[in-house]
Amino acid sequence: KVVTSKAAVPTQVFAETTERRSSRVVWFGNGGSPGQVALDYCPVAWQEGIAAAIANGSLRGRKWRLGGDFWTTLDTSIELQFGAVHVPAGYYYLTLEQRDETSYVLALHDAAATKKLRLDPVYADRLVGGLEIPLTHTTKTEKAKQLELELTLRPGTKSDGALAIRYGDHELTTPVTMKVD
């Protein structure tokens, strides 16, 4: 269906219902919650064409949306530390970028500022900047059949953990410290 806007520019309209997943860490105590961190994303199936695009470099140097349909989001009520990168409490849209054959960067974009740009995630490559978090890349023998994002805590701790992104035979990770009071 094509809808004509006030400016007489044809606009395509899509109504979607898709599966969303979440990875969340939350703390409870003293009758309340001192904090939470939640990743929300739409898993997409692994495709061998993506493996070829990663290998041949056609995805290098540009931001990709991370997942399907709507933005992959990070909603945190506490400060985070991803390696050396400080992340204030807030709501972020996430993108991923392959810089060279083995280096990847996760970028966190302020959601309110991104909304003002009126960009759908399919145009993620138009975003610039963001808080850039370097990721460690490893190749796995067992393939993730669809995109998986996971926040985990290191055993025996309440605030030190990791973020893992798995897709096909790729795993991207970074340590995270969750600054809960």
C-alpha positions in Angstrom: 0.0 0.0 0.0 1.3 3.4 -0.9 0.3 6.4 1.2 0.8 10.0 0.1 2.1 12.4 2.7 1.4 16.1 3.0 4.5 16.7 0.9 3.1 14.4 -1.9 6.1 12.0 -1.4 5.0 8.4 -1.8 5.6 6.4 1.4 5.5 2.6 1.7 3.9 1.3 4.9 4.7 -2.0 6.5 3.0 -3.6 9.5 5.3 -6.2 11.1 5.0 -8.7 13.9 8.3 -10.3 14.7 9.9 -12.2 17.5 12.0 -10.2 20.0 14.4 -11.5 22.5 15.9 -10.0 25.6 19.0 -10.5 27.8 18.7 -8.8 31.2 20.5 -8.4 34.4 18.5 -6.9 37.3 19.3 -6.4 41.0 16.8 -6.5 43.9 17.3 -5.4 47.5 15.8 -3.4 50.3 12.3 -3.4 48.8 13.4 -2.1 45.4 15.8 -2.5 42.6 19.1 -0.5 42.5 19.4 -1.1 38.8 18.9 -3.1 35.6 20.5 -3.6 32.2 18.5 -5.0 29.3 19.4 -5.8 25.7 16.4 -6.2 23.3 16.8 -7.5 19.8 15.2 -9.4 16.9 17.1 -12.6 16.1 17.8 -13.2 12.4 18.7 -16.5 10.8 22.3 -17.1 9.8 22.8 -17.0 6.0 25.9 -18.2 4.1 25.7 -15.0 2.0 26.5 -13.0 5.1 29.6 -15.2 5.7 30.7 -14.3 2.1 30.1 -10.6 2.6 32.1 -10.6 5.9 34.9 -12.5 4.2 35.1 -10.4 1.0 35.0 -7.1 3.0 31.8 -5.7 1.4 30.5 -4.9 4.9 33.7 -3.2 6.2 33.7 0.4 7.2 30.0 0.9 7.6 27.5 0.4 10.4 25.0 -2.4 10.2 21.9 -2.8 12.1 22.3 -5.5 14.6 19.3 -7.8 14.2 16.1 -7.5 12.3 13.1 -5.2 12.1 13.4 -2.5 14.9 16.7 -1.3 16.5 18.5 -3.6 18.8 18.4 -1.6 22.1 20.3 -1.3 25.3 18.3 0.1 28.2 20.3 0.7 31.4 19.5 2.5 34.6 23.1 2.2 35.8 26.5 3.2 34.5 28.4 0.5 32.6 32.0 0.0 31.7 32.7 -2.0 28.5 36.5 -2.5 28.6 37.8 1.1 28.7 34.5 2.7 27.5 32.3 4.4 30.0 28.6 4.2 29.2 26.2 6.5 31.2 22.8 5.2 32.2 20.4 5.7 29.3 18.6 4.2 26.3 20.7 3.4 23.2 20.2 2.0 19.7 23.0 -0.4 18.7 25.0 -0.8 15.5 27.9 -3.1 14.5 30.8 -2.3 12.3 33.6 -4.5 10.9 36.7 -2.3 10.7 39.0 -4.8 9.1 39.3 -8.6 8.7 39.2 -9.3 12.4 38.2 -6.1 14.3 34.6 -5.2 15.1 33.1 -2.2 17.0 29.8 -2.0 18.7 28.4 1.5 18.7 25.8 2.8 21.1 23.7 5.7 19.7 21.6 7.9 21.9 18.0 6.8 21.1 16.4 10.2 21.5 19.0 11.8 19.1 18.6 9.0 16.6 14.8 9.3 16.7 15.1 13.0 15.6 16.9 11.8 12.5 13.8 9.7 11.6 16.0 6.7 10.5 14.7 3.2 10.3 17.4 0.7 11.3 17.7 -0.4 7.7 19.5 2.9 7.2 21.9 2.3 10.1 24.9 3.0 7.9 23.9 6.7 7.8 24.6 7.0 11.5 27.9 8.5 12.6 29.7 8.4 16.0 28.2 6.9 19.0 30.0 5.4 22.0 32.3 2.9 20.3 33.1 -0.4 22.1 35.9 -2.6 20.6 35.0 -6.3 20.4 37.1 -9.4 20.5 36.4 -11.7 17.5 36.7 -15.4 17.6 35.7 -18.1 15.2 33.7 -21.0 16.6 33.3 -24.5 15.3 29.6 -24.7 16.2 27.5 -22.2 14.3 24.8 -20.1 15.9 21.8 -20.7 13.7 20.5 -17.2 14.5 21.7 -14.0 16.1 22.2 -14.3 19.8 23.1 -11.5 22.3 23.8 -12.4 25.9 24.8 -10.5 29.0 26.3 -12.7 31.6 27.9 -12.3 35.1 31.1 -13.9 36.0 30.5 -16.7 38.6 30.9 -15.3 42.2 30.4 -11.7 41.3 27.4 -9.4 41.2 28.7 -6.8 38.7 31.5 -8.1 36.5 30.5 -10.0 33.3 30.6 -10.0 29.6 28.5 -9.2 26.5 28.6 -11.8 23.8 27.2 -11.6 20.2 27.0 -14.8 18.3 26.1 -15.2 14.7 27.1 -18.1 12.4 30.6 -19.1 13.4 31.4 -15.6 14.7 31.5 -14.6 18.4 32.2 -11.1 19.4 32.8 -10.3 23.1 33.7 -7.6 25.5 34.0 -7.4 29.3 31.4 -5.3 31.1 31.3 -3.9 34.6 27.9 -3.0 35.8 28.2 -0.1 38.4 25.4 -1.0 40.8 25.4 0.8 44.1 
